[in-house]
Amino acid sequence: MKNLIKLFTVALVLSSCTTTSSTEVKERMIGFHPNPEIQDLKWHLGTQEAIDHVIAVDKLWAAKDYESMRSHFVDTVKVTDWNGKVSSSFDEFKASMEADDSDVSWTFDYAYSVDIDPSRGGEHVQAGFSISSPKKDGSVEKYYIHESYYIINQKIVTLSQYKQASAP
């Protein structure tokens, strides 16, 4: 009898644990996207882990430690910089960073992550930066860069940059 009571108590405790129903998950989905194959899925919040990955890359980028950045990217990463130049491998991307000999500085303003299907993996991290770029005439150009990362298994698969002029 004692074992039956213990079993009943354990079953009662387990059944009272909160689970998320598929209805609740669908209620948490927001927005829309252009992929017609999965129109029934919408955006969800991503994870802090993906954001932390981008933060780690930013620290290496600021230190110009490009070789250490390699482990954060797939070898065949596709990078589109703000002026439309496309790199199709990490080596091409690294070469373009090394060729950019400017003293650009930036502040990391924001980052967030969204995911279309959390059960499948892969997150879209959005990050924004305020840039100060010294010019040859002594002036400083200020602008914003928005970066869009697609990360799978803690590796950046794509990176796209967008430039916006700062407010006067």
N, C-alpha and C positions, 0 to 999 in steps of 0.2 A: 504494500500500500504506500509506503514512504517513497519508493521508486516511482510509483505512478504519480504521486503529488509533485515530486521533483521534475519529472518529465513534463507534466502539465504546466508547471511554473516556467520552465525553460521555453516551452512552446509559446506561452503567453508573452514572455519577454521578447522573443524573436518576432512574433507577429505584430508587436507594438512598435517595432523599429520603423522609422519613416523611410519610405521609398518614393521615388519620383515616378509617377505614372506617365505613360506616353502622352496623355492629354495635357498634363502639366508641362512636359517638355515642349510640346507644340505651342503652348501659351507663352513660353519663354523665347520662342523664335521670333525674330523681327526682320524687317526689311525685305529686299529682293536682290537678285543677282542675274547676270545674263546667261547662265548655263541652262539651256532648255531641257537637258537630260535629267536635271534634278530640281525642277521647279517647285516640288513639294517641300524642299528644304529651304530654310532661311538662315540668317546669321545668328550665332550664339556668341557669348563672351568667350574669349580664348583663355589662355593660362598665363600666370606670372612667369612660369618657366620660359616661355617663348620670348617674353619681354626681357627677362634677364639675359637671354642669349644675345639680343640686340644690344643691350647695355654693355655686355662684355666685348662685343665687336667694336662698339664706339670707343671704348677705352684703348683698345689696341690701335685703332685707326688714329686716335689723337696722339698716341705715342709713336706713330709711324712704324709700328711693328707689324709690317705687312705679312711677313712669313708666319708669324704666330696666328694671324687671321685665317690662314689656310684651313686649319682644322674646323673652322666654323662654317665652311662653304663646301658644297659638292664641287668636284673638279670641273664639271660642265655647267657651272653657274652661269646664268644669263643676267648681265647687268646692263641696264640702260641708264646712262647718266642724264643729268638735267638738260643737256644740250642735244640729246638724241644719239650720242655715240654708244654703240652696243659692243660689249665684250662677251664672248661665248665660252670663256673658260676662266678659271681662277687666275691662271698665269697671265692672260690678257688683261684682266682687271688689275692685277698687281702691277703689271708694267705701266698701265695708265696712271695708277696712283703714284708710282715712283717717278714718272715723267712730270707730274704736276709738282713743281718745285716751289709753289707759293707758300706764303706764311698765313694762309687762311686760318682763322680761329672760329670756334662756334660754341654755342651753348645748346645742350640737349633739353628741349622745351617740353616734350611730351612723348608718350608711347602708349599704345593700347593694342590689344590683340582680339581678333574675331575669327570665328571658325564656322564653316558651313555645316560640317558633319563631324561633331566631336568623337564619334565612334570610329572614324576612319583615319584620323591623324592628319596633320598638316594644318598650319595656322597662318593667318595673314596679320603680320604686325605692321602697324602704322606708326611712324615716328617723325617728329618735327624738330627742326634746328634753326636757330637764328645765327646767321653767318656774317662775319666781318672779313672783308677781303681787301688788303692794301693794294693800291694801284701805283703804277710807276711815277705818276705825277704827285704822289704824297697823299692823295685823298684815300678815303676808305669807302668801298662799296658795301652797303648793308642790304641783305635780302634773307629770304626764308627758303629752306629746302624741306620738302616733305618726302619721306622715303617709305616705300611700300615693299616689305619683305614677305616672301612666301617660304615658310620653314617646314620641313618634314624631318622627323627624327633628329631634331637639334642640328640640322644642316640647312643653310640658306640655299634655296634652289633658284630663286629669282630675287633681284633687287632693282627697283625702278625709282628714279629720283625726279622730282618736279620742283621747279624754281618759281618763286613769286617775289616780286619787288616788295620791299618793306614800305610801310606807310611813311609819307614825308614828315 
